[in-house]
Amino acid sequence: MDTWRPLILIAALGGGLAACAPTSPAAAAATPQAPAPTATSTPFLLATRPLHWVTPDVTAMPAPRATRTPADSGPLPVLLAERLTWVSPSDGMTLLGIPEGEFWMGSSADDAYAEPDEIPLRRVFLDGYWIDQTEVTNAMYAACVQAGACTPPPSTFAPYSPHPYFGDPAFDDYPVVNVSWVQAAAYCAWAGRRLPTEAEWEKAARGTDARRFPWEWIGVADPEKLNFCDERCAFSWHVPKIDDGYGETAPVGSYPKGASPYQALDMAGNVWEWTADWYAARAYREAPLRNPAGPRDGTWRVVRGASWSDGVHVRSLVYARSANRHYQAPESSRSDLGFRCALSASAAAP
């Protein structure tokens, strides 16, 4: 399957969300209060095939190979509770430290803007980890190609546009696109990192308070917070009279007002992002509550975050919400699909 579900973005939300009783690995924390939806969610029927879950690999990863060392990079810091950043000597990417602890993952069944596969809302514990502040850029990926560790994507922005993209210096700081899951995983391995799990991606996007969007509870088609299908976008579903500055991808980090609580950028909009997990519709109901890493196998890989090609619908910014889940075949490559990498806090320091 290599098609997207119909796109949905929001105008506004309001009210108060009824509390649910989350399953928690620790003493119960109060369920966050969210603005109330205006309709009921779609009923969800579970499949019966049992799922077998990945056991997270907690062994130290090999140190990244230094291809160039930014002036402010250095040994990987010990990740404690304070906010930390670190510049990878492998590719110059700034990584954000996400401390260990619980966060609210998924969505409440009472949230009409939730899709069935992201229900319920549960407290999930994650060990500490690092995640790229932005999506991997064309210039970063080109260094991996030059090193012989990555295969190149198409040089144009096909299939949406024939203009030059990868390899054109004008687009060096734009997210690399048209890469498959295998290509994304190969880059992260070359850089001494890995693709983030779905849970790691979601925590980095929304923090610990169950907010719907990286920036807050309320989501609007705000051209200062995300890159979506605005008036410059060529698709029929574009949003007229709103200009986010770009008709396709934007340079990474162009929307600082849309930063997550951990200061991760472009977690909503710009490009969809590959994660490590196989997709399972009922994963959020059945996955372990500690370091979930997805099923052992599957047909599709999870992608998150929405993109420049997604427009606005009066119901909600469904795809741009931090809990929204989507999927693509691992061999898929699209002009609205890229990735970022992660690193376990237990990884060997360079």
N, C-alpha and C positions, 0 to 999 in steps of 0.2 A: 504494500500500500504506500503510495507516494503522493497523496493529496492532503490538503489541509481541510480541517473542518471549517465551516463558514465563519468568517471573522466577526468579532463583536468588540467594540470599544465604548466608553461611557460618556454621559453628559454630567451626571451627578448622582450622589447617593445621600440618604438622610435617615434620621431616626435612631433606634436602639435595637441591637441584636439580642435575642433571648439567649441566656447562658446555656451551654451544654455541659454535660459531665464528662470531661475528657478522661481517657485511660492514661494514667500517669505512672512513670517508673519511680516517682518519688511521692512525697506527701502532696496532696492535691493543691494546686494553685488556682486562684480564681480565674474563671474563664473570661477572657477579654470581652469588653462590650464594644460592639460595632454598630454603625448605623443600620437600621432595619431595612430589609428589602421590601419590595412591593408585591412579590408573588412567591409562590411555593416552588421548590426545586423539583427537578425531573426525577421520577422514581427510577431506582437503579436495581437491576437484577444481577446477582453475582453468578459468574460461571462456576462450574464444579471441579475443574481440574486442579489438583493440589499444586501449590507453588513451593519451590525449594529456593531458599534465600541464600545469597552470597554471604560467606563469612568474611568480614572485613580483614584485609591484610594489614597487620599492625607492625610488620617488620620494617626496619629502616630502608628507605630507598637509596639508591646510589646517588652520590653527589653530582649535581649538574656539571657538564663540561664547560669550562669558561671559554667562550669564543670572543667575548669582549667584556671588559669590566668597567661599568660606570663609576665615576668618582665617588659616589655616595654609597656604593655597595660594600659589603663586608661579610663577615661570618653571619650565618643565619641566627638571629636572636632566639633566646629561650622565650617561648610564648607563654606569657602569664595573663593576668586579667586586664592589664593596661592595653590601650590601643597601640599597635606597632605596625610599622611598614618596613619593607625590606626590598631592595632592588636586586633582582636575580643577575648574577654575573654571566649567565648563559645567553640571555637575550635582552637584557635591559628592562624587563617588565617589572613594574612596581607591584609587590604582593601585599595584601592586607592580612593582618593576623586576626583570626576569629577564635576567641577563647573557648575552652570547653564549657559545656553546660547545656541546659535544656532550652528549647524554643518551641513555639506553637507552630506545628506543621499541618497543612491541609486547611479545610474549611468546614464550618458548621453546616449541618443538614438544614438548618433554618435560614441559611443565606441563599436567597434566590439567585444570586449572581454566581454561585458555585456550580461547577459542572460535576456530574456524578463521580468521576474517577478521582476527585480531590477530597472527597468526604471520607472520614470525619476529621474534625479538628482534634489533634492529640499533642500531648507533650512528648517530645522526642529529645533524647540526650545525644550530643555529638562530642567526641574528643576534639581537642583543639586542632586547627589546621590553618593553612594559608591559602588565599585565593587571589588570582590576578585581579587587579583593580579595573582593568578594561578588557575588552576582547583582543585577541591576538591580531596584530596588524599585518598588512601585506609585507612591510619591510622585515618584520620579525620572521615571518614564514619564509621569505626569500632567503634568509640566512641559513635556514634549515635545508632548503633545496640546494643551495650552493655547497653545503657540507655533505650532500649526498644522502641525507637521512630522511628527506621528504620528497614526495613527488609533486610536481607543479600543478596548480589548478589551471583552468583556461586563462588566457591572457586578457580576454574581454569580459564584460559584465553579462555575457549571455546566460540564460536565454532572454532576459528582460531587455537588454540593450547591447548593441554591437560595439560600443565604445571601449577603448583600451582601459584596463583596470589593473590587474596584477602585473607587476613589472614596469608600470608607468610611474615615474617618481612623483607625479602629482597626487597619486593615491597611496603613497607609502604609509601614511598615518591612518588610513581607513582600515576597517576590519577585513581580514581575508575571508572570502566567501567561495562558494563552489568547491568546498572540500567535503569529503565523505567522513563518516565516523572514524574509519581506519586511518585516514590522513590526519585527522585531528589528534587521535590518540598517538600516532607516530611523532607528531610535533611535540606534544607534551612530554613524551618519553625522552626525546632528544634534548629537550630543555631541562631534564631532570625533574619533571613534574608528572602529572597525570590529569585526566579529565576529572572534574568534580563529580561526586555522587549527586543524585537528585536532591537529597536532604541537605548536603553542603551548599548546593546552589541556592536552595530556598532560604536557608538561614542567612546567608550572605545578602540576599535580596531584601528580606523583610525584618531582620533583627529578631527580637525575642517577644514582641508585644502583639503578634498576630495581625499587624496592619495589612491592609489589602494590597497596597502599592509600596514601592521602595521608599517613597517620600512621606506617606501619610495614609490615613484610612480612606480619605475621599480621593477619587480619581476623576480627572477631567482631561479632555484633549488639550493639554497645555503645551504649546510649542516651545516653552522654556525648559520642559522636564523630560521630553522624550521625542524621538524621531519616529513619526508614523506617516501614514499616507495622507499628506496635507495637499494644499492646492497645487503644489509642484509635481505631485505624483501623477503618473499617467493612467492609473487604473480608474475604472468607472466609479468605484466606491470612494474616491478621494474626498477629502473634507474641504469644501470651498471656503475661501476667506480666512483660512488659518495657514500661516506660513512658519514652519519650523526651521527653515533655512536650506533644506535639502530635499530633492525629489527622489533620491535613492539613499544609499548609505551616507553617513556623516563620519568625519574623523572621530576616532574613539575619544571619549571623554568630553564631547561637545556640549553636554547638558548637565553641568554640575548641580543645578537646582533639583535634578531628579536623583541625586545620590541616595544610596541606602543608608541605614543607621551606621554601617561600618565603612561608609564612603566608597562602596563599590559603585561604579558608573556603568550606565547603559544596561542595567538589569531589566529595564523595560524599554522596548523599542530598539531601533537600529538594526540588529540582526538576531534571529533565533540562535540559540546556543546548544550545541551537543552536550550531553552529560554522559557519565559512565554507565548508567543503569539501562538494563532492558526494561521495556514498558510492560506493565501489567495493570489492567483496569482496576483491580481491587487491591493494589499494593498498599494504598494508604489505610486500608482496613486491617490488613494482615501482617504487614512488615514488622520486624522487631522494633522496639521502642528505644533501642540503644544502637547507634551507628548503623542504621539501615543502609544496605548497599545494593538493593534491588534483587530481582530473581536471578537464578543461575543461568537461565537461558531465555530466549524469546525470539520474536520475529522483528520487532522494531526497537529502536533506541529512543530514549526520552530526549526531547528538546524543550527548551524553556525560554521565556522572555519576550515573545512577540518581535515585530520587525518594522522596518520602514514601509513595507508593502501592506500593512494592516490598517484599515480605515476605521471609521467611527460608526457605531450603531446606537440608536437611542436607548437600548437596554443597558449596556455596560461595557467597560473596557475589559472584557473577559480575558482576552489573551494577554493583556499587559499586567494583569494581577499577578502577584508574586506566587500564589498557590496554583495558578493554572498549569496544566500538564498537556503536553502534546507529544507526538512521536513521528519518526521517519524511519524508513528502511536504512540500515547502516551504510549501504552503498549509495544512498541519495546524495546529491549535491545540488545546491540551489543558490541563487544570487541573494537570497535573504537569510542565509544560514551560515553561521560561523562558530566560534567557540572561545572559551577561556580555559585556563588550566588551574590546578590546585596542587597543594603539597601538604602531606601529613606533618603535624608538628613534631612527630617522632623521627622525621627524615634526617639522614646524615647531613650535617652542615658542610657546605663547600669548603 
